[in-house]
């Protein structure tokens, strides 16, 4: 042990490591911490990858001094050709795609990764975002709605879909507890793999030093959805998928209850096109929409974040009125399992992305200061940066009304708020019910039980043509029954 100048002992190895990287200031409050606080700080610092710390500092120091050009020159790029769900004009017939996707699901060859590291802070609640209740009638949480999709697939095809759930340091414990308390929401526990992504430290933009946001806590942030690759490999997740016979892995985000990661046609296009990486997109109609875009340049595919797309290019339109870059990325992907194995074996598969952010920090007097302007550099990795490594990429356009209702903002926001998501779920249910011959009274909220209803075929089994629905209900729940036909 060593004292670093005072009587409160600090673990020798930690003291030496911090001194080696000139970060001993994170122990400035050591003397005033109780045993629990010291344990928290030591435990957190033990998780920092000090071997890459100098590299983070170098990258952060260059931020603003030089602009790193993306691997794809967006000025020369174009929107790639897209297949469209249900479009008979596709180069692959929709029926053939559905048949191939059904075969893969029936054979148990498809697994999924749910990205669930986000918190509900922006929504005005604590804990994992997956616990937020958005069911318009059932009040079901995001977790329950999304897990229900996997159960519906099992119900239809008789095979479990192995699911890996990526948590973060902020959501891991509560997510695991939720699964235990709710009997895994009906999922088979041996077909669920929970793993935690890494955190990366935020660095002071001016000095490159670590920031403390509490006397016993260094300011850290999850390493982005790209963190799934390293964390999955390190926790044995890729081998776990292999043991379950998985050959195709899809990924999707916890904040989109309409997500279609296991859509049979989507999977079929991925498989029949021999793609290593497939991705879903929605048609972007206005330049200001806050979604990245899939682009292609010289045979290489990639995603350009909306914040990185110059305003003039974002607004540019083709002669037919469509935006030049209109393939909006919605973070629903499919990967060939062997492709992820290959990417995980490379240390340079996913580059770091930097963001200049406001990060609260302790001043020398121990007061928590929230700057008025960005003061720190945060680091993330994005899974879509694997696209340029894939030998073949398939882009599939979906109807946002059927598969994209992101929950991003608090109640009352102009877009992507809980009320918008609930309205999208109700509208989706009404469409399927009315296409099946039911009639839903105006102003009545209806919801489809995610566990019972995979598509219109299931709706037809639950509701007879001509049925009139005049009260809020969850269609497909055993205890629910529609009102008699009039």
Phi, psi and omega in degrees: 000156175222166187251346183051037173094358175219180189276350181276113186291141178240139177309130186302315183296323179292315179301317180294320181295317180293321178295323182296330181252013176059044181234025182296346181296342180291350177260012183301331184256011183306316182301330186266357181274145172279180184300320180295319179295319178296320179296319179297316182294315179298317180297320180293315182294333179293338182272351180286133176277092184292339179293332179260001186297316180299325178294321176298318180297319180296316180296317180295322181296329181277349183296125180092333179278329179215146179259119178284120178286138179295162180299332179251131178278101186296337180294333180255003186273169177216167172285129183287163174299142182235137164281156181232131179305127176080005185269116181294344180277356179300154176293338173246127183294137179306321181296321179293321179294317179298319180297318180292321178295319178299320180296319180294319178292320180294331180273357181070030185263004184245131174239174184216153174237124176258121178275108189226039181271353185279150176262166180266020185305313182293341180270000178085021179224163178260165177089181181299143178299330181300341179276352182292133185269118181234357178302119187295334177243315184283339188062025178293150179280167175304316178304311184296319180294319183284319176297327179301326179299320178291322178294324178295323177295317178298320180298321183281316190252355174075014180227138174292147171259108178303128185239124171258128181251117179269119177255181174233176178300332182278338187241352189299305186298316182290327178293315179297320180294319178301316180297317179294315184293335184248026176051040177060021178053030178091351177288154175282119184305326180285355175251020177234130178236111179263128180220154186249133176285164180278160169257150172237142182288147170275140182245140175302126186296330183276326188243343185076012182271154173296148178249137172265131173253001171201158181303334182245023185209127175272139178295118181228166176210148177302152187273023174086169182293341174293343178296346181298326186294306181294314183295322179296316180294316183294330181267009179079014184294322180294320176293324178299315176300317181298319180296334178271005177080017183283132177244339179232133180238126174258159175225147181205165187259148184290344186267011181236090184291347176267003186307146183240055183290338182247020177300129186297321181291318177302312179298321180296317177298317179302314185283317183288337177271002181056038181281146170269334181218122174238151183215144176269144177225159170240152181291118176276126185251336180235140183302329186280353179300132189271064173228145173290168181234142175276131182227164178222136179213119180061033179085359179252137182255153176191174176243131175254121179297149182300328180286343180260355181270116180307141186305321182295320179288323179298328183269351184294137181238153177276168181303332180275003177096347179288149173298144177300321178245096187236007180271085185287123181283133182240013173065035170242116187230164170227138182232144166288132184303318181295331177293317177295323176301314182294317181294322181293337180281351180257136179282341185254020184297320186236112179287161175279139171251140183251147175221135178271112189230161171277123178232115177300146183210160176277132174275176183302339179269001178085013178270139179280120183250130173251106184297155178276344179223162182305134183233355188220161176252127173250155184237140177216158169239145182243131184295334181291348176289357173283345184307312182297342180275346184280139179286336178211131180241137178241130180248126184237120178274133176242164174279120182301331179295338182259344187211016183210104177219074187287139176257102185241329193238161182287165176306140180094349179291162184284342180205156173057032177261167182307320181294328178289321180294315179297319179297322179294321178294319178295314181299319178298314180297316181299318181298312181295321179295316183289328175292337178269004175099000177278161176236125182252125181298150179301139176078005181263128177278130174231154182217146176263130177293115185300329181289325188265334190238114178266323183200192184296332179298321178290324178299317182297330178283336183268329187232127179282145176305138180091352178298136178251126181254119185237009175219155178301138180201158173256108183285126178113346177282135184304324184281350181269147172217141180287159175292151181303149178293140178258000000 
